[in-house]
Amino acid sequence: MTADGRCTGFDGRTRTIQSNTHQKLFAIPNTAIAIAHHGENIIGGKPVKEFLADFTIQHPLICESSVDQIADSLKKYADEDARNTLWSIPASKVIGFWITGFVRNRSHPELVEICWTKDVSAGTITLEKKGDRNLVFILGGDAQEFVRQYHEKPIDGMYDWKSIPHESSNYAIKFHAKLYGLAESAQNQNQEQLFGGKKHQLVITRDGSHWTMPPHQTSEADPCSSSSFTAGNQSPVA
């Protein structure tokens, strides 16, 4: 799992960069499961890091729960705040989470997405829960528009997402690096600033998870971050 660190604001006319050190990947302690966030970074007035910290406090059995159970609990916990947040924004926006990893006694990873989508023209907010997704290659967030084509074709003669299930985690990490670099190059060519900042990366195995690129240790000066969620603050592995 790889994410950028950019948090942007939008007032209906102008997009501004609020932070480049925003954490979007969160490991759940004592499990082989993690949560990735995409969409609006402030939910119910709280940075997503703080929002998820409060969720885990109110879910004391989270380390014994399955991916699907965590998704259902998070959906129920976040629904009102997610809807209120989206209604307060004068644009079509989303708030989404991927819950993914390995459940005890199962050999294959699982993934569930929950996503609230606001359609301004229709005046609606819809909530979807999706399972049984392609677990090998999933794109989300603002960077995806620059690399969608690699769902259909290899990056080059060596790196193709279809090869990932048959390769090592190091291959997947290098694939992520190449994909991220291509997205950065395309963004620069378009002279846009949709994503960027502090990149962080989490690897999940059956035995747990570890950081290959740890998230930024946040400070009070960061308007999109909070230091209250410590689940992701594990030691990086080289």
KAFENGI-V118837 format. One record per residue. N is the residue number from 1. RES is the residue in one letter. PHI is phi in whole degrees, -180 to 180 (999 if undefined). PSI is psi in degrees with one decimal (NA if undefined). BURIAL is 1 if it has 9 or more other C-alpha atoms within 8 Angstrom, else 0. Layout:
n->{N | N}
res->{RES | RES}
phi->{PHI | PHI}
psi->{PSI | PSI}
burial->{BURIAL | BURIAL}
This chain:
n->{1 | 2 | 3 | 4 | 5 | 6 | 7 | 8 | 9 | 10 | 11 | 12 | 13 | 14 | 15 | 16 | 17 | 18 | 19 | 20 | 21 | 22 | 23 | 24 | 25 | 26 | 27 | 28 | 29 | 30 | 31 | 32 | 33 | 34 | 35 | 36 | 37 | 38 | 39 | 40 | 41 | 42 | 43 | 44 | 45 | 46 | 47 | 48 | 49 | 50 | 51 | 52 | 53 | 54 | 55 | 56 | 57 | 58 | 59 | 60 | 61 | 62 | 63 | 64 | 65 | 66 | 67 | 68 | 69 | 70 | 71 | 72 | 73 | 74 | 75 | 76 | 77 | 78 | 79 | 80 | 81 | 82 | 83 | 84 | 85 | 86 | 87 | 88 | 89 | 90 | 91 | 92 | 93 | 94 | 95 | 96 | 97 | 98 | 99 | 100 | 101 | 102 | 103 | 104 | 105 | 106 | 107 | 108 | 109 | 110 | 111 | 112 | 113 | 114 | 115 | 116 | 117 | 118 | 119 | 120 | 121 | 122 | 123 | 124 | 125 | 126 | 127 | 128 | 129 | 130 | 131 | 132 | 133 | 134 | 135 | 136 | 137 | 138 | 139 | 140 | 141 | 142 | 143 | 144 | 145 | 146 | 147 | 148 | 149 | 150 | 151 | 152 | 153 | 154 | 155 | 156 | 157 | 158 | 159 | 160 | 161 | 162 | 163 | 164 | 165 | 166 | 167 | 168 | 169 | 170 | 171 | 172 | 173 | 174 | 175 | 176 | 177 | 178 | 179 | 180 | 181 | 182 | 183 | 184 | 185 | 186 | 187 | 188 | 189 | 190 | 191 | 192 | 193 | 194 | 195 | 196 | 197 | 198 | 199 | 200 | 201 | 202 | 203 | 204 | 205 | 206 | 207 | 208 | 209 | 210 | 211 | 212 | 213 | 214 | 215 | 216 | 217 | 218 | 219 | 220 | 221 | 222 | 223 | 224 | 225 | 226 | 227 | 228 | 229 | 230 | 231 | 232 | 233 | 234 | 235 | 236 | 237 | 238}
res->{M | T | A | D | G | R | C | T | G | F | D | G | R | T | R | T | I | Q | S | N | T | H | Q | K | L | F | A | I | P | N | T | A | I | A | I | A | H | H | G | E | N | I | I | G | G | K | P | V | K | E | F | L | A | D | F | T | I | Q | H | P | L | I | C | E | S | S | V | D | Q | I | A | D | S | L | K | K | Y | A | D | E | D | A | R | N | T | L | W | S | I | P | A | S | K | V | I | G | F | W | I | T | G | F | V | R | N | R | S | H | P | E | L | V | E | I | C | W | T | K | D | V | S | A | G | T | I | T | L | E | K | K | G | D | R | N | L | V | F | I | L | G | G | D | A | Q | E | F | V | R | Q | Y | H | E | K | P | I | D | G | M | Y | D | W | K | S | I | P | H | E | S | S | N | Y | A | I | K | F | H | A | K | L | Y | G | L | A | E | S | A | Q | N | Q | N | Q | E | Q | L | F | G | G | K | K | H | Q | L | V | I | T | R | D | G | S | H | W | T | M | P | P | H | Q | T | S | E | A | D | P | C | S | S | S | S | F | T | A | G | N | Q | S | P | V | A}
phi->{999 | -131 | -141 | -89 | -115 | -85 | -123 | -117 | -116 | -144 | -102 | 98 | -130 | -125 | -99 | -125 | -84 | -101 | -160 | -116 | -128 | -81 | -86 | -124 | -114 | -140 | -82 | -91 | -58 | 63 | -140 | -110 | -128 | -140 | -120 | -114 | -112 | -143 | 98 | -61 | -91 | -116 | -123 | 60 | 81 | -117 | -58 | -57 | -62 | -70 | -61 | -72 | -62 | -64 | -62 | -67 | -63 | -87 | -126 | -63 | -100 | -61 | -72 | -107 | -95 | -84 | -57 | -66 | -66 | -65 | -61 | -64 | -66 | -68 | -60 | -67 | -66 | -92 | -56 | -65 | -65 | -64 | -65 | -62 | -64 | -67 | -64 | -80 | -104 | -82 | -164 | -78 | -140 | -135 | -132 | -141 | -137 | -105 | -111 | -149 | 145 | -108 | -91 | -55 | 70 | -123 | -87 | -111 | -70 | -126 | -147 | -131 | -111 | -120 | -149 | -99 | -124 | -100 | -112 | -63 | -64 | -88 | 68 | -132 | -126 | -112 | -117 | -124 | -119 | -123 | -122 | 55 | -86 | -62 | -83 | -91 | -145 | -126 | -109 | -155 | 81 | -70 | -76 | -63 | -64 | -87 | -134 | -57 | -62 | -82 | -72 | -106 | -145 | -67 | -68 | -157 | -68 | -109 | -115 | -144 | -61 | -68 | -86 | -56 | -61 | -103 | -116 | -82 | -64 | -63 | -64 | -63 | -63 | -67 | -60 | -58 | -62 | -66 | -64 | -63 | -62 | -65 | -65 | -62 | -62 | -65 | -64 | -63 | -64 | -85 | 55 | -116 | -136 | -72 | -141 | 149 | 79 | -73 | -78 | -136 | -144 | -124 | -109 | -111 | -125 | -61 | -90 | 140 | -140 | -150 | -84 | -94 | -137 | -72 | -70 | -66 | -79 | -72 | -122 | -65 | -77 | -86 | -72 | -108 | -134 | -148 | -96 | -82 | -96 | -104 | -60 | -87 | -86 | -96 | -72 | -70 | -112 | -69}
psi->{128.8 | 137.4 | 155.6 | -180.0 | 13.7 | 135.2 | 123.1 | 157.0 | 153.7 | 124.3 | 15.4 | -16.0 | -41.4 | 135.5 | 130.0 | 147.6 | 121.1 | -27.3 | 149.5 | 10.5 | 31.6 | 129.3 | 132.8 | -8.5 | 136.7 | 117.5 | 138.7 | 121.3 | 145.1 | 25.2 | 174.4 | 40.1 | 144.6 | 163.3 | 131.0 | 139.6 | 145.0 | 156.3 | -150.3 | 133.1 | -10.1 | 120.7 | 121.1 | 31.3 | 2.8 | 142.3 | 148.2 | -32.3 | -45.3 | -38.0 | -44.6 | -30.2 | -44.5 | -37.4 | -45.5 | -33.3 | -38.1 | 4.6 | 71.4 | -21.5 | 21.6 | -32.7 | -12.0 | 5.2 | 156.9 | 169.6 | -45.8 | -39.6 | -40.6 | -40.9 | -44.1 | -41.2 | -42.5 | -37.5 | -45.4 | -42.3 | -40.0 | -12.7 | -52.5 | -46.1 | -39.4 | -44.4 | -45.5 | -38.5 | -46.1 | -37.8 | -27.5 | -7.1 | 128.0 | 52.1 | 164.9 | 119.0 | 171.8 | 157.5 | 120.5 | 156.1 | 138.8 | 127.7 | 121.6 | 158.3 | -161.7 | 129.2 | 147.0 | 138.1 | 15.8 | 138.1 | -19.7 | 146.2 | 158.8 | 155.8 | 135.1 | 135.4 | 136.6 | 135.4 | 128.7 | 127.7 | 125.5 | 128.3 | 106.3 | -43.5 | -35.5 | -15.6 | 37.0 | 157.0 | 124.1 | 146.8 | 125.9 | 143.7 | 123.4 | 129.8 | -174.9 | 40.6 | 165.9 | 108.0 | -2.0 | -40.1 | 103.4 | 128.4 | 144.8 | 167.9 | -175.1 | -23.7 | -18.5 | -29.1 | -20.2 | -14.4 | 17.7 | -32.3 | -20.4 | 2.5 | -26.1 | -18.2 | 157.7 | 157.5 | -45.5 | -165.1 | -15.0 | -32.5 | 117.6 | 132.5 | -26.5 | -17.4 | -15.3 | -42.8 | -20.6 | 2.6 | 177.7 | 170.3 | -29.3 | -35.7 | -44.9 | -39.7 | -43.2 | -36.4 | -46.3 | -43.8 | -43.5 | -42.9 | -43.7 | -42.4 | -39.7 | -39.6 | -41.3 | -44.7 | -43.4 | -39.2 | -42.8 | -39.6 | -33.8 | -3.5 | 47.5 | 167.5 | 46.5 | -34.9 | 167.0 | -156.4 | -152.6 | 108.8 | 139.3 | 152.1 | 134.3 | 132.6 | 128.6 | 129.7 | 177.2 | -23.4 | -4.9 | -152.5 | 157.6 | 152.8 | 128.7 | -25.9 | 104.4 | 153.8 | 162.2 | 137.9 | 108.7 | 157.7 | 167.5 | -20.3 | -11.5 | 111.5 | -13.1 | 11.9 | 164.1 | 151.3 | 8.8 | -18.9 | 109.1 | -0.1 | -32.9 | -3.5 | 61.3 | 162.8 | 135.9 | 152.8 | 127.1 | NA}
burial->{0 | 1 | 1 | 1 | 1 | 1 | 1 | 1 | 0 | 0 | 0 | 0 | 0 | 0 | 0 | 0 | 1 | 1 | 1 | 1 | 1 | 1 | 1 | 1 | 1 | 1 | 1 | 1 | 0 | 0 | 1 | 1 | 1 | 1 | 1 | 1 | 1 | 1 | 1 | 0 | 1 | 1 | 1 | 1 | 0 | 1 | 1 | 1 | 1 | 1 | 1 | 1 | 1 | 0 | 1 | 1 | 0 | 0 | 0 | 0 | 0 | 0 | 1 | 0 | 0 | 0 | 1 | 0 | 0 | 1 | 1 | 0 | 1 | 1 | 1 | 0 | 0 | 0 | 0 | 0 | 1 | 1 | 1 | 1 | 1 | 1 | 0 | 0 | 1 | 0 | 0 | 1 | 1 | 1 | 1 | 1 | 1 | 1 | 1 | 1 | 1 | 1 | 1 | 0 | 0 | 0 | 0 | 0 | 1 | 1 | 1 | 1 | 1 | 1 | 1 | 1 | 1 | 1 | 1 | 1 | 0 | 0 | 0 | 0 | 1 | 0 | 0 | 0 | 0 | 0 | 0 | 0 | 0 | 0 | 1 | 0 | 0 | 0 | 0 | 0 | 0 | 0 | 1 | 1 | 0 | 1 | 1 | 1 | 0 | 1 | 0 | 0 | 0 | 1 | 1 | 0 | 0 | 0 | 1 | 1 | 1 | 0 | 0 | 1 | 0 | 0 | 0 | 0 | 0 | 0 | 1 | 1 | 0 | 0 | 1 | 1 | 0 | 1 | 1 | 0 | 0 | 1 | 1 | 1 | 0 | 1 | 1 | 1 | 0 | 0 | 0 | 0 | 0 | 1 | 1 | 1 | 1 | 1 | 1 | 1 | 1 | 1 | 1 | 1 | 1 | 0 | 0 | 1 | 1 | 1 | 1 | 1 | 1 | 1 | 1 | 1 | 0 | 1 | 0 | 0 | 0 | 1 | 0 | 1 | 1 | 1 | 1 | 0 | 1 | 0 | 1 | 1 | 0 | 0 | 0 | 1 | 0 | 0}
